[in-house]
Amino acid sequence: MMDDASHAARQTAEAQRTAEARQTLDARLTHDAGAASAASRRRIVLAEVAVVIMALIWGVNYSVIKFGTSIVPPLAYNGVRVALAALAMLMIAILWGGTPPRRRDVFSLLALGMLGNGIYQIFFAEGIARTRAGEAALVVGASPALIALFGWLRGVEHVDRRGMFGIALSFLGVGLIVLGRATSDTSGQDGSLFGDLLVLCGAICWAAYTVFLIPYTRRLNGLWIIALALIGGSVLLVATGARQIMRVSWTAIPMSAYWAILYAGLAGLVVAYILWYRGVKVLGPTRTHLYANLQPLIALIVAWLTLGERPTAWQGLGAATIVTGVLLTRVHASAET
């Protein structure tokens, strides 16, 4: 009887110790889960702040480039700013990008960079030099819908009827802006239909570049992707703009032009690209693009305040149509993710 009582007491004590150990473990797991959840929320908030700053940088960039290309010829301006960005980004990739990509990937990214940071930048800078900064921002604002369309054509993104309707609305918005320019009686200094069409060609190049880049973003470090793409673009831009670069009297241009080159090169390309990559990595491409949709609104306000570009009714109607179309397209994508 004494042995049975002692055995029962030991079992009760062991059960109590086990229960206490479980309670301690549960409390620790709950604490760790809470800490992990808090860390995850901080990470998401910081990424959201990053992409808002990115949208601000790019929104201001339209007016900066418009100002810069009014002093320095567009090809010379673009060649210098993208070369500067490529050099800075290469140094960042060497320091923090880890192992460089294989030779085959290097050549592929250089070629893609010629499209996304070369041909696109030629169309963009030449176009924005001929039209209003805010108008260019609205045309580029249709890029997410173009990306969705090209992704669907390549079979890397599924687009249902709502998504297709959103794409069609975005194209309609661009058409309204172009139509407004075509029927406008304003002077060439205020903008041009040709400038809008050049910016639209640039947006098409950017969308194609983004879709072709997707497979590389899944297996390569983002810093190396950005650096090599910028190098590819700078090679093309310096080659095409060499004559204009040589003709510019760099000692005679005002300091403000140098600031415009520095901002558009280092902030508009290096800093904004890194923030964009951070957003895509933490928030995903869909939410990052939603924040990027702030660009046209910011660009319109900045161009109004700094360049005196008063928004027109056509721009307002086109902007509302583009934003609605992009939101339909991206909400569809968000539902899938």
ROKOL-376656 format. One line per field, with one value per residue (C-alpha): residue number from 1; residue in one letter; chain; y, z, x. Coordinates in pm, whole numbers, plus 50000, padded with zeros to 5 digits. Layout:
<nodes>
resi (NUM, ...)
resn (a, ...)
chain (A, ...)
yy (Y, ...)
zz (Z, ...)
xx (X, ...)
</nodes>
This chain:
<nodes>
resi (1, 2, 3, 4, 5, 6, 7, 8, 9, 10, 11, 12, 13, 14, 15, 16, 17, 18, 19, 20, 21, 22, 23, 24, 25, 26, 27, 28, 29, 30, 31, 32, 33, 34, 35, 36, 37, 38, 39, 40, 41, 42, 43, 44, 45, 46, 47, 48, 49, 50, 51, 52, 53, 54, 55, 56, 57, 58, 59, 60, 61, 62, 63, 64, 65, 66, 67, 68, 69, 70, 71, 72, 73, 74, 75, 76, 77, 78, 79, 80, 81, 82, 83, 84, 85, 86, 87, 88, 89, 90, 91, 92, 93, 94, 95, 96, 97, 98, 99, 100, 101, 102, 103, 104, 105, 106, 107, 108, 109, 110, 111, 112, 113, 114, 115, 116, 117, 118, 119, 120, 121, 122, 123, 124, 125, 126, 127, 128, 129, 130, 131, 132, 133, 134, 135, 136, 137, 138, 139, 140, 141, 142, 143, 144, 145, 146, 147, 148, 149, 150, 151, 152, 153, 154, 155, 156, 157, 158, 159, 160, 161, 162, 163, 164, 165, 166, 167, 168, 169, 170, 171, 172, 173, 174, 175, 176, 177, 178, 179, 180, 181, 182, 183, 184, 185, 186, 187, 188, 189, 190, 191, 192, 193, 194, 195, 196, 197, 198, 199, 200, 201, 202, 203, 204, 205, 206, 207, 208, 209, 210, 211, 212, 213, 214, 215, 216, 217, 218, 219, 220, 221, 222, 223, 224, 225, 226, 227, 228, 229, 230, 231, 232, 233, 234, 235, 236, 237, 238, 239, 240, 241, 242, 243, 244, 245, 246, 247, 248, 249, 250, 251, 252, 253, 254, 255, 256, 257, 258, 259, 260, 261, 262, 263, 264, 265, 266, 267, 268, 269, 270, 271, 272, 273, 274, 275, 276, 277, 278, 279, 280, 281, 282, 283, 284, 285, 286, 287, 288, 289, 290, 291, 292, 293, 294, 295, 296, 297, 298, 299, 300, 301, 302, 303, 304, 305, 306, 307, 308, 309, 310, 311, 312, 313, 314, 315, 316, 317, 318, 319, 320, 321, 322, 323, 324, 325, 326, 327, 328, 329, 330, 331, 332, 333, 334, 335, 336, 337)
resn (m, m, d, d, a, s, h, a, a, r, q, t, a, e, a, q, r, t, a, e, a, r, q, t, l, d, a, r, l, t, h, d, a, g, a, a, s, a, a, s, r, r, r, i, v, l, a, e, v, a, v, v, i, m, a, l, i, w, g, v, n, y, s, v, i, k, f, g, t, s, i, v, p, p, l, a, y, n, g, v, r, v, a, l, a, a, l, a, m, l, m, i, a, i, l, w, g, g, t, p, p, r, r, r, d, v, f, s, l, l, a, l, g, m, l, g, n, g, i, y, q, i, f, f, a, e, g, i, a, r, t, r, a, g, e, a, a, l, v, v, g, a, s, p, a, l, i, a, l, f, g, w, l, r, g, v, e, h, v, d, r, r, g, m, f, g, i, a, l, s, f, l, g, v, g, l, i, v, l, g, r, a, t, s, d, t, s, g, q, d, g, s, l, f, g, d, l, l, v, l, c, g, a, i, c, w, a, a, y, t, v, f, l, i, p, y, t, r, r, l, n, g, l, w, i, i, a, l, a, l, i, g, g, s, v, l, l, v, a, t, g, a, r, q, i, m, r, v, s, w, t, a, i, p, m, s, a, y, w, a, i, l, y, a, g, l, a, g, l, v, v, a, y, i, l, w, y, r, g, v, k, v, l, g, p, t, r, t, h, l, y, a, n, l, q, p, l, i, a, l, i, v, a, w, l, t, l, g, e, r, p, t, a, w, q, g, l, g, a, a, t, i, v, t, g, v, l, l, t, r, v, h, a, s, a, e, t)
chain (A, A, A, A, A, A, A, A, A, A, A, A, A, A, A, A, A, A, A, A, A, A, A, A, A, A, A, A, A, A, A, A, A, A, A, A, A, A, A, A, A, A, A, A, A, A, A, A, A, A, A, A, A, A, A, A, A, A, A, A, A, A, A, A, A, A, A, A, A, A, A, A, A, A, A, A, A, A, A, A, A, A, A, A, A, A, A, A, A, A, A, A, A, A, A, A, A, A, A, A, A, A, A, A, A, A, A, A, A, A, A, A, A, A, A, A, A, A, A, A, A, A, A, A, A, A, A, A, A, A, A, A, A, A, A, A, A, A, A, A, A, A, A, A, A, A, A, A, A, A, A, A, A, A, A, A, A, A, A, A, A, A, A, A, A, A, A, A, A, A, A, A, A, A, A, A, A, A, A, A, A, A, A, A, A, A, A, A, A, A, A, A, A, A, A, A, A, A, A, A, A, A, A, A, A, A, A, A, A, A, A, A, A, A, A, A, A, A, A, A, A, A, A, A, A, A, A, A, A, A, A, A, A, A, A, A, A, A, A, A, A, A, A, A, A, A, A, A, A, A, A, A, A, A, A, A, A, A, A, A, A, A, A, A, A, A, A, A, A, A, A, A, A, A, A, A, A, A, A, A, A, A, A, A, A, A, A, A, A, A, A, A, A, A, A, A, A, A, A, A, A, A, A, A, A, A, A, A, A, A, A, A, A, A, A, A, A, A, A, A, A, A, A, A, A, A, A, A, A, A, A, A, A, A, A, A, A)
yy (50000, 50238, 50158, 50223, 50556, 50655, 50558, 50758, 51059, 51036, 51015, 51318, 51513, 51418, 51518, 51855, 51908, 51812, 52051, 52330, 52260, 52273, 52600, 52746, 52623, 52756, 53093, 53105, 53007, 53268, 53530, 53428, 53429, 53773, 53902, 53751, 53900, 54243, 54213, 54114, 54413, 54648, 54496, 54551, 54908, 54992, 54844, 55049, 55364, 55271, 55242, 55567, 55740, 55569, 55709, 56057, 56035, 55922, 56171, 56460, 56308, 56403, 56774, 56736, 56567, 56820, 57099, 56922, 56853, 57219, 57303, 56992, 56808, 56496, 56237, 56401, 56444, 56083, 55939, 56114, 56046, 55676, 55623, 55787, 55563, 55251, 55328, 55390, 55079, 54861, 54968, 54887, 54543, 54463, 54557, 54405, 54199, 53876, 53647, 53798, 53618, 53369, 53504, 53394, 53580, 53886, 53915, 53856, 54130, 54371, 54311, 54357, 54673, 54815, 54780, 54885, 55148, 55237, 55246, 55327, 55620, 55756, 55758, 55891, 56179, 56283, 56264, 56456, 56727, 56779, 56750, 56843, 56657, 56579, 56451, 56219, 56084, 56001, 55814, 55616, 55550, 55295, 55077, 54829, 54751, 54708, 54478, 54270, 54248, 54141, 53897, 53745, 53721, 53543, 53312, 53428, 53602, 53506, 53787, 53734, 53953, 54210, 54235, 54274, 54544, 54723, 54704, 54841, 55128, 55219, 55229, 55443, 55683, 55720, 55770, 56050, 56228, 56190, 56305, 56605, 56693, 56640, 56875, 57131, 57479, 57530, 57604, 57347, 57479, 57354, 57004, 56808, 56501, 56370, 56398, 56200, 55928, 55903, 55859, 55592, 55403, 55422, 55281, 54988, 54920, 54936, 54692, 54442, 54477, 54415, 54097, 53957, 54031, 53821, 53486, 53653, 53813, 53466, 53337, 53632, 53904, 54219, 54453, 54275, 54275, 54651, 54719, 54510, 54643, 55000, 54923, 54782, 55091, 55330, 55168, 55230, 55581, 55695, 55552, 55726, 56049, 56074, 56354, 56563, 56492, 56621, 56934, 57042, 57313, 57151, 57442, 57691, 57522, 57636, 57439, 57364, 57142, 56937, 56899, 56782, 56518, 56405, 56380, 56197, 55966, 55882, 55937, 55858, 55545, 55411, 55496, 55450, 55118, 54982, 55092, 54936, 54607, 54615, 54667, 54381, 54149, 54226, 54336, 54157, 54316, 54378, 54597, 54770, 54867, 54997, 55239, 55325, 55445, 55754, 55877, 56048, 56241, 56351, 56440, 56652, 56845, 56898, 57005, 57250, 57399, 57408, 57434, 57611, 57321, 57365, 57031, 57019, 56859, 56599, 56509, 56476, 56250, 56046, 56014, 55890, 55634, 55512, 55479, 55292, 55056, 54995, 54932, 54681, 54504, 54503, 54414, 54114, 54021, 54076, 53838, 53572, 53627)
zz (50000, 50089, 49759, 49568, 49744, 49680, 49315, 49280, 49442, 49202, 48906, 49032, 49077, 48728, 48581, 48756, 48629, 48277, 48294, 48422, 48146, 47886, 48026, 48018, 47660, 47551, 47709, 47539, 47202, 47244, 47331, 47034, 46801, 46927, 46881, 46532, 46445, 46571, 46374, 46064, 46106, 46146, 45834, 45636, 45763, 45674, 45326, 45281, 45385, 45137, 44841, 44933, 44928, 44594, 44454, 44581, 44420, 44085, 44101, 44144, 43883, 43592, 43663, 43731, 43394, 43219, 43369, 43301, 42935, 42887, 42958, 42841, 42518, 42607, 42475, 42653, 42975, 42974, 42881, 43170, 43437, 43353, 43332, 43675, 43812, 43658, 43818, 44161, 44138, 44030, 44340, 44561, 44397, 44442, 44812, 44910, 44617, 44695, 44419, 44069, 43821, 43566, 43238, 43045, 43282, 43272, 42893, 42909, 43171, 42975, 42668, 42868, 43018, 42669, 42629, 42978, 43061, 42711, 42450, 42716, 42845, 42493, 42427, 42776, 42781, 42421, 42490, 42818, 42654, 42408, 42636, 42984, 43279, 43432, 43102, 43063, 43414, 43330, 43015, 43205, 43472, 43236, 43262, 43518, 43276, 42993, 43213, 43291, 42919, 42819, 43110, 42989, 42631, 42758, 42978, 43306, 43434, 43424, 43332, 43360, 43214, 43491, 43436, 43060, 43124, 43347, 43075, 42820, 43056, 43100, 42725, 42696, 42955, 42757, 42444, 42615, 42711, 42357, 42210, 42440, 42321, 41954, 41981, 42199, 42069, 42315, 42193, 42149, 42464, 42656, 42512, 42192, 42059, 41934, 42286, 42433, 42171, 42242, 42614, 42529, 42320, 42621, 42851, 42611, 42620, 43001, 43027, 42795, 42988, 43320, 43197, 43042, 43368, 43586, 43556, 43667, 43976, 44105, 44114, 44113, 44363, 44295, 44332, 44052, 43833, 43872, 43825, 43509, 43356, 43418, 43267, 42955, 42925, 42984, 42709, 42457, 42584, 42587, 42236, 42094, 42287, 42244, 41988, 42205, 42515, 42335, 42213, 42556, 42720, 43063, 43229, 43102, 43215, 43550, 43871, 43874, 43567, 43754, 44047, 43800, 43664, 44015, 44136, 43827, 43825, 44189, 44346, 44045, 43941, 44222, 44542, 44390, 44227, 44557, 44737, 44458, 44492, 44870, 44821, 44573, 44806, 45121, 44989, 44654, 44307, 44331, 44645, 44530, 44202, 44392, 44580, 44255, 44122, 44340, 44090, 43837, 44109, 44270, 43929, 43838, 44167, 44147, 43781, 43869, 44158, 43995, 43620, 43619, 43435, 43528, 43495, 43215, 43200, 42952, 43194, 43480, 43282, 43146, 43492, 43649, 43370, 43391, 43771, 43762, 43499, 43684, 44013, 43844, 43697, 44020, 44248, 44026, 44065, 44440, 44468, 44296, 44520)
xx (50000, 50286, 50459, 50135, 50086, 50447, 50419, 50098, 50262, 50556, 50320, 50128, 50451, 50571, 50235, 50258, 50615, 50506, 50211, 50437, 50692, 50414, 50284, 50636, 50688, 50349, 50422, 50762, 50612, 50338, 50599, 50818, 50518, 50417, 50772, 50790, 50452, 50564, 50890, 50694, 50461, 50758, 50915, 50596, 50553, 50914, 50864, 50547, 50733, 51007, 50769, 50591, 50931, 50996, 50671, 50765, 51111, 50969, 50683, 50929, 51162, 50935, 50969, 51343, 51401, 51178, 51390, 51721, 51644, 51552, 51919, 52109, 52004, 51800, 52046, 52340, 52140, 52023, 52362, 52537, 52271, 52228, 52606, 52638, 52361, 52521, 52858, 52703, 52485, 52779, 52973, 52672, 52631, 53001, 52986, 52650, 52523, 52707, 52831, 52798, 52568, 52701, 52841, 52533, 52302, 52530, 52497, 52121, 52076, 52297, 52078, 51759, 51906, 51949, 51573, 51457, 51720, 51837, 51562, 51301, 51507, 51560, 51185, 51111, 51362, 51293, 50920, 50921, 51134, 50848, 50544, 50426, 50583, 50244, 50111, 50412, 50352, 49990, 50091, 50357, 50092, 49937, 50251, 50104, 49821, 50073, 50280, 49969, 49888, 50239, 50252, 49927, 50059, 50373, 50170, 50325, 50013, 49646, 49408, 49032, 48755, 48782, 49157, 49110, 48850, 49101, 49367, 49120, 49028, 49396, 49445, 49132, 49275, 49598, 49387, 49194, 49516, 49656, 49324, 49323, 49672, 49579, 49279, 49460, 49537, 49823, 50172, 50447, 50611, 50310, 50334, 50293, 50117, 50453, 50597, 50305, 50349, 50723, 50650, 50390, 50650, 50882, 50612, 50565, 50942, 50941, 50650, 50819, 51146, 50970, 50801, 51122, 51305, 51071, 51261, 51587, 51429, 51343, 51702, 51944, 52030, 51830, 52129, 52314, 52003, 51963, 52336, 52376, 52054, 52172, 52513, 52347, 52129, 52419, 52628, 52350, 52275, 52638, 52686, 52378, 52436, 52814, 52790, 52557, 52769, 53080, 52899, 52774, 52984, 52981, 53160, 52902, 52579, 52430, 52477, 52104, 52154, 52413, 52172, 51906, 52147, 52246, 51887, 51758, 52059, 52123, 51779, 51558, 51745, 51967, 51776, 51428, 51523, 51657, 51339, 51129, 51320, 51271, 50898, 50868, 51062, 50856, 50515, 50509, 50481, 50107, 50110, 50428, 50263, 49961, 50185, 50365, 50028, 50077, 50338, 50108, 49923, 50251, 50397, 50093, 50110, 50488, 50472, 50194, 50392, 50737, 50677, 50341, 50171, 49807, 49619, 49362, 49019, 49149, 49428, 49181, 48951, 49241, 49397, 49073, 49030, 49391, 49385, 49052, 49187, 49512, 49329, 49098, 49399, 49600, 49305, 49251, 49618, 49600, 49306, 49516, 49818)
</nodes>
